[in-house]
Amino acid sequence: MTDELAPFDFELPRDNIATEPARPRDSAKLLHVRPEAGTDMHVVRDLPDLLREGDLLIANNTEVIRAQLSATRGEARIGITLDRILADGSWHALARNSRKLRSGDVLQFGNDAVTATIVTNEGDGAIALRFSVEGDAFDAFLERVGALALPPYIERPLGPTPQDDTDYRTIFSQFRGAVAAPTAGLHFTPELLAALDARGIQRRTLTLHVGAGTFLPVRSSISEHRMHAEWGEIDAETAAAINETRARGGRVVAVGTTSLRLLESAAREDGIVEPWRGETSIFIKPGYRFRAVDVLMTNFHLPRSTLFMLVCAFSGTDTMREAYTRAIADGLRFYSYGDACLLERAP
């Protein structure tokens, strides 16, 4: 039986997995990947020279919350990772030791006064729960008892450190709601933004609250895999800037796969991007025809993951396998705190 995930698999030495970011941020390596033209090695602070005057850079302005919680129901301990807030104000979450949870069960969080009530148990660890507080009081609760939900490949035996609170947030952070950081944005510094401005590269932001499902691998077949929904918004001003840029021949440069996924969700068949507000579960894999994004800056992704499939769709599977082979051989650092690549779209 043919393994349909084999083209998206590769061996990654443990030494290539980053456990902290480059310092300063824009000193990280940047592999420029151009289909049919090879790869060139740079550093992130070279980005203004690799883009063109009149290009439009789109970054994700979501801010990470302390989404990892430890709860109890009676004697049972329940590990919870918040995923996304739902339209009715309850939260979708992933839970460990959740099999016996029932609607109406009340969860405690140590000695804290805030509680959560189970709304539904969807099975396979997915639950919906409603907290006893909202708004600023809920934010304060997460600051008191929550922890960053760092990806499992960033080893923190004692939990996230105070330094992670700084390292795992981007310069674009503005609107709270993400479980995972939009990691391509971690490379940007005030100096880099100033250099992009001086080069005549425009900048806009959108919001996609990255959910816990971003860590989930493809466990079955590609056709059966279902992406977790994530909430996002593109305002009218940003949509207009995108359409104006493309109309005059400029390029849209997505900072991160999260930005790209929302842009493609909001794009019509003719490439016009419309204002957007809602959930997307778009799954981009080879064969997808891109409508809104011309260039993608992104980190290096896990093997057999939907994100590696996305970059293969963008620049070509053979091109990306060759680029990742070079990246591994040259000692580039992978995943959230790792180095980056700048991908040109395949013809």
C-alpha positions in Angstrom: 0.0 0.0 0.0 1.4 3.4 -1.0 2.1 5.9 1.8 0.5 9.1 0.5 2.3 11.1 3.2 5.8 9.8 2.1 6.5 12.9 -0.2 6.0 15.1 2.9 8.2 13.1 5.2 11.9 13.7 6.0 14.4 12.9 8.8 15.1 15.8 11.1 18.1 15.5 13.4 17.3 16.6 17.0 20.1 19.1 16.9 18.2 21.0 14.2 15.3 21.8 16.5 15.5 25.2 18.0 14.7 25.6 21.7 15.2 29.4 21.8 15.2 32.1 19.2 18.2 33.8 17.6 19.3 37.0 19.3 18.8 39.6 18.0 15.7 38.2 16.3 16.6 39.5 12.8 20.0 37.6 12.9 18.2 34.3 12.2 19.1 32.6 8.9 16.8 33.2 5.9 16.8 30.7 3.1 15.6 32.3 -0.1 13.8 29.6 -2.2 13.1 30.4 -5.9 11.5 27.5 -7.9 13.6 26.7 -10.9 16.3 29.1 -9.7 17.7 27.4 -6.6 18.3 28.6 -3.1 20.4 31.4 -1.5 21.3 31.8 2.1 20.8 35.1 3.9 19.8 36.4 7.3 16.4 37.9 8.1 17.7 41.5 8.3 18.4 41.1 4.5 14.7 40.9 3.9 14.3 44.5 2.5 16.9 43.7 -0.2 15.1 40.5 -1.2 11.7 42.3 -1.6 10.8 45.0 -4.1 9.7 48.6 -3.7 5.9 48.5 -3.8 5.5 45.1 -2.3 2.9 44.7 0.5 3.9 42.8 3.6 1.0 41.3 5.5 1.6 40.0 9.1 -0.6 38.4 11.7 -1.3 40.7 14.7 -2.8 38.1 17.0 -1.4 37.9 20.6 -0.8 34.6 22.4 -2.8 33.9 25.6 -1.8 31.7 28.5 -3.9 28.8 27.2 -2.5 25.9 29.2 -4.6 25.2 32.4 -4.6 22.6 35.1 -8.0 21.8 36.5 -9.6 19.3 38.8 -13.0 17.7 39.0 -13.2 16.0 42.4 -10.0 13.9 42.6 -9.5 13.8 38.9 -6.8 16.1 37.3 -7.7 17.5 33.9 -5.2 19.2 31.6 -6.7 21.8 29.3 -5.4 23.7 26.3 -7.8 26.4 25.2 -8.3 26.3 21.4 -10.7 29.1 20.4 -13.5 31.2 21.8 -16.9 30.3 20.3 -19.7 32.6 19.2 -21.7 32.2 22.4 -18.7 33.1 24.6 -17.8 29.5 25.6 -14.4 28.0 24.7 -13.5 25.1 22.6 -10.6 23.2 24.2 -8.5 20.1 24.1 -8.4 18.1 27.3 -6.4 15.3 28.8 -8.1 12.8 31.0 -11.4 14.0 29.7 -13.2 10.7 29.0 -15.5 10.9 32.1 -16.4 14.6 31.8 -20.1 15.3 31.4 -22.2 18.4 30.6 -22.7 20.4 33.7 -19.5 19.2 35.4 -17.7 22.0 37.2 -13.9 22.3 37.0 -11.8 24.0 39.7 -8.4 25.7 39.1 -6.5 25.3 42.4 -7.7 27.8 45.0 -8.8 30.3 42.4 -12.3 31.7 42.6 -12.9 31.2 38.8 -14.5 28.0 37.7 -15.5 26.4 34.4 -18.6 24.4 33.5 -18.5 21.7 30.8 -20.9 22.5 28.0 -20.2 19.4 25.8 -17.8 16.6 25.6 -17.2 15.9 21.9 -15.0 12.9 22.4 -11.3 12.4 21.3 -10.3 15.0 23.9 -12.4 17.9 22.5 -14.6 19.8 24.9 -16.5 23.1 25.2 -16.5 24.9 28.5 -17.8 28.1 29.9 -15.9 30.1 32.5 -17.5 32.0 35.3 -15.9 35.2 34.2 -15.4 37.0 30.9 -13.6 40.0 29.5 -10.9 41.7 31.6 -11.6 39.4 34.5 -11.0 36.3 32.3 -7.7 37.8 31.0 -6.6 38.4 34.6 -7.5 34.8 35.4 -5.4 33.4 32.6 -2.5 35.6 33.8 -2.8 34.2 37.3 -3.2 30.5 36.6 -2.5 29.9 32.9 0.8 29.1 31.1 1.9 29.5 27.5 1.0 26.4 25.5 4.5 26.0 24.0 4.8 23.4 21.3 6.0 20.0 22.5 9.3 20.3 20.6 10.3 23.2 22.8 11.5 21.3 25.8 10.6 23.0 29.1 10.6 20.2 31.8 9.6 22.8 34.4 7.2 24.7 32.2 7.6 27.9 30.1 10.1 30.4 31.5 9.7 34.2 32.0 11.9 34.6 29.0 9.4 32.6 26.9 6.8 35.2 27.8 8.8 37.6 25.8 10.3 35.3 23.2 6.9 33.8 22.1 5.3 37.1 21.2 5.7 39.0 18.0 6.3 42.7 17.5 2.9 42.7 15.7 1.0 41.4 18.7 -2.2 43.4 19.3 -5.3 41.3 19.7 -5.4 38.5 22.3 -6.7 35.1 21.4 -4.1 32.8 19.9 -2.9 29.6 21.5 0.2 29.4 19.4 2.4 32.2 18.1 2.4 33.1 14.4 6.1 32.2 14.4 7.3 33.9 11.2 6.5 37.2 12.9 8.9 36.4 15.7 11.8 37.4 13.5 10.9 41.1 13.2 12.5 43.9 15.1 11.9 47.7 15.1 15.1 48.1 13.1 13.9 45.6 10.4 10.5 47.4 10.2 12.3 50.7 9.7 14.4 49.2 7.0 11.3 47.8 5.2 9.7 51.3 5.4 12.8 52.9 4.0 12.8 50.5 1.1 9.2 51.5 0.1 7.6 48.2 1.2 4.1 48.8 2.6 2.8 46.9 5.7 -0.6 45.9 6.9 -1.8 43.4 9.4 -4.7 40.9 9.8 -5.8 38.8 12.7 -5.9 35.0 12.8 -6.1 33.5 16.2 -4.0 30.3 15.9 -5.5 27.4 17.7 -4.3 24.3 19.4 -5.0 22.2 16.3 -1.9 23.8 14.7 0.2 21.2 16.5 -1.8 18.2 15.3 -0.2 16.0 12.7 -2.0 14.2 9.8 -2.8 10.9 11.4 -4.9 9.2 8.7 -5.1 10.0 5.0 -4.8 13.4 3.5 -8.3 13.2 2.1 -9.7 12.4 5.6 -7.8 15.0 7.5 -9.9 17.9 8.9 -8.4 21.2 10.0 -9.5 22.8 13.2 -11.4 26.0 12.6 -9.6 29.3 13.6 -11.1 32.7 13.9 -9.8 35.6 11.8 -10.5 39.1 10.5 -9.3 41.2 7.5 -10.6 44.7 7.7 -11.7 46.8 4.7 -8.6 49.0 4.7 -6.2 46.0 4.5 -8.3 44.3 1.8 -8.3 47.5 -0.2 -4.5 47.8 0.1 -4.0 44.2 -1.1 -6.2 44.7 -4.1 -4.5 48.0 -5.0 -1.1 46.5 -4.7 -1.9 43.6 -7.0 -3.7 45.9 -9.5 -0.5 47.9 -10.0 1.7 44.8 -10.3 3.0 44.8 -6.7 3.4 41.6 -4.8 1.6 40.4 -1.7 4.1 39.0 0.8 2.5 36.9 3.6 4.4 36.7 6.9 3.6 33.2 8.0 1.3 30.4 7.0 -1.4 31.8 9.2 -1.5 35.1 7.3 -1.5 33.1 4.0 -4.3 30.8 5.0 -6.6 33.8 6.0 -5.7 35.7 2.8 -6.6 32.7 0.7 -9.8 32.2 2.6 -10.9 35.7 1.9 -9.9 35.7 -1.8 -12.4 35.3 -4.6 -11.7 33.2 -7.7 -10.5 36.3 -9.5 -8.0 37.1 -6.8 -9.9 40.0 -5.2 -9.6 39.9 -1.4 -12.7 40.9 0.4 -13.0 42.0 4.1 -13.4 38.9 6.2 -14.6 38.1 9.7 -15.3 34.5 10.8 -13.8 31.0 11.0 -11.6 29.3 8.5 -10.6 25.7 8.3 -8.9 25.9 4.9 -6.5 23.0 4.1 -3.9 23.9 1.5 -2.1 21.1 -0.2 -0.4 20.4 -3.5 -2.8 21.1 -6.4 -4.2 24.2 -4.7 -4.3 27.3 -7.0 -3.2 30.4 -5.0 -5.2 33.5 -5.6 -3.9 36.2 -3.2 -0.3 35.6 -2.1 2.8 35.9 -4.2 5.6 35.5 -1.7 5.7 33.7 1.7 8.0 34.1 4.6 7.7 31.2 7.0 9.7 29.0 9.4 10.7 25.4 8.8 7.9 22.9 9.5 7.3 19.4 10.9 7.5 16.4 8.6 4.1 15.0 7.5 2.4 18.1 8.6 -0.2 20.2 7.0 2.1 23.2 7.0 4.8 21.4 5.1 2.1 20.4 2.6 1.2 24.1 2.3 4.7 25.2 1.4 5.0 22.3 -1.0 1.8 23.6 -2.7 3.3 27.1 -2.8 6.7 26.4 -4.2 6.5 22.8 -5.4 7.1 19.6 -3.5 10.5 18.8 -5.2 11.7 22.3 -4.6 10.8 22.2 -0.9 12.2 18.8 -0.3 15.5 20.0 -1.8 15.4 23.2 0.2 14.8 21.3 3.4 17.6 19.0 2.6 19.9 21.9 2.3 18.6 23.5 5.4 19.2 20.4 7.5 22.7 19.9 6.0 23.6 23.6 6.7 22.5 23.3 10.3 19.5 25.6 10.1 17.2 25.6 13.1 13.7 24.3 12.7 10.2 25.1 14.1 8.8 27.9 16.2 12.1 29.4 17.5 14.1 28.5 14.4 15.3 30.1 11.2 13.1 31.1 8.3 12.7 30.8 4.6 11.4 33.2 2.0 9.5 31.3 -0.7 8.7 32.5 -4.2 5.5 31.0 -5.6 5.9 28.3 -8.3 4.8 29.3 -11.8 
